[in-house]
Structure formats: structure tokens, C-alpha cells
Amino acid sequence: MAPPELVLVLNVGSSSVKAALVAAGAEAGHHQAGLEGGPKGGDPSARPWTGERELRGEPLAQVLEQWLLPQLQPWWPHIRLAGHRVVHGGETLTRPTAIDAAVLAQLRALVPLAPLHNGPALEAILWLQAARPSLPQWACFDTGFHASLAPEAYTYAIPESWRRRGLRRLGFHGLNHQHVAETVARLQASGQGPDQRPAGELRLISCHLGAGCSLAAIHGGRSLDTTMGFTPLEGLVMASRSGSVDPGLLLQLLREGLPLAELDQQLTRESGLRGLSGLSGDWRELRDAAGSGHGGAQLALAVFRHSLLKGIGAMAASLGGVDVIALSGGIGANDALLAEELRAALVWLPPFTLLTVPADEEGMVARLCLTASSQPRSVQRQGTPA
């Protein structure tokens, strides 16, 4: 039997490349949620190949050429299209979008707003254009899921002239937050959910906790609030990103003469868990070090938990309560101790269900791109109502 049509998904970040071939007819839910930290599994036939490669300082183009290209060689006749996870889509790129010259120009303009992610994603798009010029490419944006935010949720209290420039909260990790919301909805529909109410009535807090961290308050499958803002720097403590800090502190550093480039470097690459611990931004390493009495690691974990608990409280307020808290991402879906700590710290909330949902940005990208590519060209154009 001939292999099914496939979608090539590239998820390129600052330190790694994730790639997957997803069968065009694969159902959602390759990864399953674990109730109260229960077992997780999936259908391996939905992904005939997946791979991840850390960059370790190597040029991205070299890794794509020497690692990814040979892996894909046998599959090219069956690959229907390629989809890319792009972190920042700005105000206008909110839907899965076919990549052409105009879209490439927009993506270049957005690189400074998410330099750790948008730059490498753009480089991967251009590499694939050169390698397979006839292959249709699509971009899916982490900001897109949060396009449903109401003005009171996305507006900063800044001068009107700034707001007219599009300086507003956009939110990120939307592809995985959407995956989490759809997973919880499927659990409800199959009778495995936390209660008997329709999925649309559940108040869900999706917690994407990994190298980057953000929360989303979700009701009826729509994002109502989120912790990240105009860039992926706002919000929770992260591996090397500071999360929210007093803008006055930053102004003070600038007054003291700190160069802008150094401020950017320190906030994005030298802060967060790495800056707090003085040791590492790796969660597992910090867990081990904290258990051995390392004071910096203990402080980093404590500040992270405090930031996370404040964020959960804020999202619960935006939802008017909470029925489900779903932990996802490399930390959220894999650290059972963190789940226990959160359950103990959130006893003040009314009863809620705690889920773990493995991240699946690649599957979400494939499903969104397939749906979008099957629509008429007039509907595919960015900004056309769904």
C-alpha cells in the first residue's frame, strides 16, 4: 500500500530543530492527555518520522543540509506541503498563511520582535525554498490563537500615539495552547473529561512550561487572556528570559549607560532561571542541584513557582474561576513534583482537575495547514473571516 500524503513540519528555535512528517489523514491527538499525571501515549502511524537536533553553535543551514535533508530524501514523493511554526505574526498575520514574497517581507520585519525564534524560522523557510522550490510552504503563528483577546485584555495603558503603532499585547505559544484546548475538548466529548458539562463551558488554564513559559485563560476554545505580551519576554520566569520586570528598573539601567544591545542580551539570554541560579537554565539540572543544597538553584525554583502561582491566580480571575488546569511543555508535562507542588499550593481554589498534556505544536501546525490549504484561494488570503 502506498504511503499516505505527508505534511513536513519544521519547528525551528534558537537552540534546536524539531521536524516531523505527519500523515495527512491523521487524527488529532497523536499525544494523549494524562488525567492527574496518568499515562500518555499515541498512534505512531500518524508520524512516520520525527526528529530533533540541538544546534550546539552550528550554523542552522549546515544542520538542515547535513542532518535533515538525508532524513527526508526517501519521503519527498509523498510530501504534499510544508508547515512552519513561526512565533511572532504581529497584528496582521493571525491565520495559517501561504508563504510568498510579500509574506516573506512581513516575516523579515518581525524578526526583531522575536529574535530567538523568528530569525531561525525565516532561515529554514528560505533553505527549504532553495532545496525544494516547488513545495508549497505555509506559516502558522503562535500569536494567532490570541487574536480573540478583547481590547481590555490586549491594550497597554500607554499613550495613544504608541497604541496606534500596534504596540499591544499579542500573546505567544498559541499553537500549543490551542492543542491543549482541543485535547481537553476531545476528552470531554469522549466522556473522559473532568465532569459532564459540555467542553465549551469549561474554564481552562493552559500552562505551557518549558524553555519559554506562558499561561492562557481559555473558555469555549477561545483565548481570553495570556501572560506574554508584545514580545515573548513578558510574563512568567523562563529558562533564560526574565519575564515581567518593572519598566522603571530598565529605564534606570539605560540612564546608567547600559547599551541597548547588552540590555537585550541580558534580558533574553542571561536572566530567568539561568540568571537566578547562576548555574543553568535547565530545569532538570536545577532540580538536582537544589536537592543537593545549591542556594542559587533553590532560589530559581522558588521564584519560578511564585511567578507561576501568581499567573494562575490572574488567569483564574480573568475566567471567573477555573475547572481545568493543564500542564504542558517540557517542564509542565514531565515534572510530577511540580504538579504536586501546584496542587498543594492551589487548595484555596474551588475543586479543579489537573491534567498533563504533552505539547504537540507539530501536529497542530499540520492540521491547521491542511485545513487552510484545502480552502479556496479567496479564503486563504490573510484577514478573510474564517
PAZAGU-751553 format. One line per 5 residues: number of its first residue (from 0); their letters; for each residue z, x, y of C-alpha. Coordinates in steps of 0.5 Angstrom, whole numbers, plus 2048, in hexadecimal, padded with zeros to 3 digits. Example, Ala and Ser with C-alpha at 12.3 -4.5 7.8 and 13.67 -1.06 7.14 Angstrom:
! residues 2
0 = as = 810:819:7F7 ~ 80E:81B:7FE
//
This chain:
! residues 386
0 = mappe = 800:800:800 ~ 7FE:803:807 ~ 804:805:80B ~ 805:800:811 ~ 803:801:818
5 = lvlvl = 809:805:81C ~ 80C:806:822 ~ 80D:80D:824 ~ 814:80D:829 ~ 816:813:82D
10 = nvgss = 81D:813:830 ~ 81D:81A:834 ~ 823:81C:837 ~ 826:823:83B ~ 828:826:834
15 = svkaa = 825:822:82E ~ 81E:81F:82C ~ 81F:819:828 ~ 819:816:824 ~ 818:810:820
20 = lvaag = 812:80D:81C ~ 813:805:81C ~ 810:800:818 ~ 80C:7FB:81C ~ 80F:7F5:818
25 = aeagh = 816:7F8:817 ~ 81B:7F3:819 ~ 820:7F5:81E ~ 827:7F7:81B ~ 825:7FE:818
30 = hqagl = 82C:7FF:819 ~ 831:7FA:818 ~ 838:7F9:81C ~ 83E:7FA:818 ~ 844:7F5:819
35 = eggpk = 84A:7F8:81B ~ 847:7FF:81A ~ 845:7FD:813 ~ 83F:800:80F ~ 838:801:812
40 = ggdps = 831:801:80F ~ 82A:7FF:810 ~ 823:7FF:80D ~ 820:806:80C ~ 819:803:80B
45 = arpwt = 819:801:812 ~ 819:808:814 ~ 814:80C:810 ~ 816:813:814 ~ 81B:814:819
50 = gerel = 81D:81B:81C ~ 822:81E:821 ~ 821:825:824 ~ 826:829:829 ~ 822:82D:82E
55 = rgepl = 827:833:82F ~ 824:835:835 ~ 81D:835:832 ~ 817:832:836 ~ 816:82B:835
60 = aqvle = 80F:82C:834 ~ 810:831:82F ~ 814:82D:82B ~ 810:827:82B ~ 80A:82B:829
65 = qwllp = 80D:82F:823 ~ 812:82A:820 ~ 810:823:822 ~ 808:824:821 ~ 808:826:81A
70 = qlqpw = 80D:821:818 ~ 808:81B:81B ~ 802:81E:818 ~ 802:81A:812 ~ 803:814:816
75 = wphir = 7FE:814:81B ~ 7F9:80F:818 ~ 7FF:80A:818 ~ 802:80A:81F ~ 800:805:823
80 = laghr = 803:807:829 ~ 809:80B:82C ~ 80F:809:830 ~ 814:80D:834 ~ 81B:80C:836
85 = vvhgg = 81B:80D:83E ~ 822:80D:841 ~ 820:80B:848 ~ 81B:806:84A ~ 81D:805:851
90 = etltr = 81D:7FE:854 ~ 816:7FC:852 ~ 815:7FF:84B ~ 819:7FA:847 ~ 815:7F8:841
95 = ptaid = 811:7FC:83C ~ 80B:7FF:83F ~ 805:801:83D ~ 804:809:840 ~ 7FE:80A:844
100 = aavla = 7FD:80F:84A ~ 801:80A:84F ~ 807:809:84B ~ 807:811:84A ~ 807:812:851
105 = qlral = 80D:80D:851 ~ 811:811:84C ~ 810:817:850 ~ 813:814:856 ~ 819:812:852
110 = vplap = 81B:819:84F ~ 820:81B:854 ~ 824:815:853 ~ 825:816:84B ~ 823:81E:84B
115 = lhngp = 827:81F:844 ~ 822:819:841 ~ 81C:817:845 ~ 819:81E:845 ~ 819:820:83E
120 = aleai = 817:819:83C ~ 811:81A:841 ~ 80F:820:83E ~ 80F:81D:837 ~ 80A:818:839
125 = lwlqa = 805:81D:83C ~ 806:821:836 ~ 804:81B:832 ~ 7FE:819:836 ~ 7FB:820:835
130 = arpsl = 7FD:820:82E ~ 7FA:819:82C ~ 7F6:817:832 ~ 7F4:810:82F ~ 7FB:80E:82D
135 = pqwac = 7FE:808:832 ~ 805:80A:835 ~ 80A:806:837 ~ 810:807:83B ~ 817:803:83A
140 = fdtgf = 81C:804:83F ~ 824:804:83F ~ 824:801:845 ~ 820:7FB:843 ~ 826:7F7:840
145 = hasla = 82A:7F7:846 ~ 824:7F3:84A ~ 828:7ED:849 ~ 82E:7EF:84D ~ 830:7EB:853
150 = peayt = 830:7ED:85A ~ 837:7ED:85B ~ 837:7F2:854 ~ 832:7F7:857 ~ 833:7F7:85E
155 = yaipe = 837:7FD:861 ~ 83B:7FC:867 ~ 836:801:86B ~ 832:800:872 ~ 82C:7FB:871
160 = swrrr = 827:801:873 ~ 82A:804:86D ~ 829:7FE:868 ~ 822:7FD:86B ~ 820:803:868
165 = glrrl = 822:801:861 ~ 829:804:861 ~ 82D:7FF:85C ~ 830:7FF:855 ~ 82B:800:84F
170 = gfhgl = 82F:801:849 ~ 82D:805:843 ~ 82D:805:83B ~ 82A:7FF:83C ~ 825:800:835
175 = nhqhv = 82C:801:831 ~ 830:7FB:835 ~ 82A:7F6:833 ~ 82A:7F9:82C ~ 832:7F8:82C
180 = aetva = 831:7F1:82F ~ 82B:7EF:82A ~ 82F:7F1:824 ~ 835:7ED:826 ~ 831:7E7:827
185 = rlqas = 82E:7E8:820 ~ 835:7E9:81D ~ 837:7E2:820 ~ 830:7DF:81D ~ 831:7E1:816
190 = gqgpd = 838:7DF:816 ~ 83B:7E6:816 ~ 83E:7E6:81D ~ 845:7E6:820 ~ 845:7DE:821
195 = qrpag = 841:7D8:820 ~ 83E:7D7:827 ~ 837:7D8:829 ~ 835:7DF:82B ~ 834:7DD:832
200 = elrli = 83B:7DB:833 ~ 83E:7E2:831 ~ 841:7E6:837 ~ 83F:7ED:834 ~ 840:7F4:837
205 = schlg = 83C:7F9:834 ~ 83E:800:834 ~ 839:806:834 ~ 83E:80C:833 ~ 83A:813:832
210 = agcsl = 838:819:836 ~ 837:813:83B ~ 83B:80D:83C ~ 83B:806:83F ~ 83D:7FF:83E
215 = aaihg = 839:7F9:83E ~ 83C:7F2:83F ~ 837:7ED:83B ~ 837:7E6:83B ~ 831:7E2:838
220 = grsld = 82E:7E8:836 ~ 82D:7EA:83E ~ 831:7F0:841 ~ 836:7ED:847 ~ 839:7F4:849
225 = ttmgf = 839:7FB:847 ~ 83D:801:848 ~ 837:806:84A ~ 833:805:851 ~ 82D:808:855
230 = tpleg = 82D:80E:850 ~ 831:810:849 ~ 836:813:84D ~ 83A:80D:84F ~ 840:80A:84A
235 = lvmas = 843:80D:844 ~ 845:814:843 ~ 840:817:83F ~ 83F:81E:83B ~ 83C:822:841
240 = rsgsv = 83C:81C:846 ~ 841:81B:84B ~ 841:813:84B ~ 843:810:851 ~ 847:814:857
245 = dpgll = 849:813:85E ~ 843:814:862 ~ 847:817:867 ~ 849:81D:863 ~ 842:81E:862
250 = lqllr = 841:81E:86A ~ 847:823:86A ~ 843:828:866 ~ 83D:827:86A ~ 841:828:870
255 = eglpl = 844:82F:86D ~ 83D:831:86C ~ 83B:830:864 ~ 834:830:863 ~ 831:829:861
260 = aeldq = 82E:82C:85B ~ 834:82F:859 ~ 838:828:85A ~ 832:825:856 ~ 833:82A:850
265 = qltre = 83B:82A:850 ~ 83B:822:850 ~ 836:821:84B ~ 837:827:846 ~ 83E:82A:847
270 = sglrg = 842:824:848 ~ 844:81F:844 ~ 848:821:83D ~ 845:828:83E ~ 848:829:845
275 = lsgls = 84F:825:843 ~ 850:829:83D ~ 84D:830:83F ~ 84B:830:838 ~ 845:82C:836
280 = gdwre = 841:825:837 ~ 841:824:82F ~ 846:81E:82D ~ 847:821:826 ~ 849:828:829
285 = lrdaa = 84D:825:82E ~ 851:820:828 ~ 852:826:824 ~ 854:82B:82A ~ 859:825:82C
290 = gsghg = 85C:824:826 ~ 85E:82C:826 ~ 861:82B:82C ~ 85C:82D:831 ~ 85E:82B:838
295 = gaqla = 857:82A:83B ~ 854:826:835 ~ 85A:821:835 ~ 859:820:83D ~ 852:81F:83C
300 = lavfr = 853:81A:836 ~ 859:816:83A ~ 854:816:841 ~ 84E:813:83D ~ 853:80E:839
305 = hsllk = 856:80C:840 ~ 84F:80B:843 ~ 84C:807:83D ~ 852:802:83D ~ 851:801:845
310 = gigam = 84A:800:844 ~ 84B:7FB:83E ~ 850:7F7:843 ~ 84B:7F7:848 ~ 845:7F4:843
315 = aaslg = 84A:7EF:841 ~ 84C:7ED:848 ~ 844:7EC:849 ~ 843:7E8:843 ~ 84A:7E4:844
320 = gvdvi = 84C:7E6:83D ~ 84A:7EA:837 ~ 848:7E7:830 ~ 845:7EE:82D ~ 846:7F5:82F
325 = alsgg = 840:7F9:82B ~ 841:801:82B ~ 83A:804:82A ~ 837:80B:82C ~ 839:812:828
330 = igand = 841:811:82A ~ 841:80A:82A ~ 83E:808:823 ~ 841:80E:820 ~ 849:80F:822
335 = allae = 84D:80B:81E ~ 853:80E:822 ~ 850:80C:829 ~ 84F:804:826 ~ 857:804:824
340 = elraa = 859:807:82B ~ 855:802:82F ~ 857:7FC:82A ~ 85F:7FE:82B ~ 85D:7FF:833
345 = lvwlp = 85A:7F8:834 ~ 85F:7F4:831 ~ 860:7F1:838 ~ 859:7ED:837 ~ 859:7E7:833
350 = pftll = 856:7E8:82C ~ 850:7EB:82B ~ 84B:7EE:826 ~ 84A:7F6:826 ~ 843:7F8:823
355 = tvpad = 840:7FE:822 ~ 838:7FE:823 ~ 834:805:821 ~ 82F:806:827 ~ 828:804:826
360 = eegmv = 824:806:82C ~ 81E:808:828 ~ 81E:801:824 ~ 81F:7FD:82B ~ 819:801:82E
365 = arlcl = 814:800:828 ~ 816:7F8:828 ~ 815:7F8:830 ~ 80F:7FC:830 ~ 80C:7F8:82A
370 = tassq = 80D:7F1:82E ~ 80A:7F4:834 ~ 804:7F7:831 ~ 802:7F0:82E ~ 802:7EC:834
375 = prsvq = 7FC:7EB:839 ~ 7FB:7F1:83E ~ 7FD:7EC:843 ~ 804:7EB:840 ~ 804:7F2:83F
380 = rqgtp = 804:7F4:846 ~ 80B:7F6:849 ~ 80E:7F1:84D ~ 80B:7EB:84A ~ 810:7E6:848
385 = a = 812:7E6:840
//
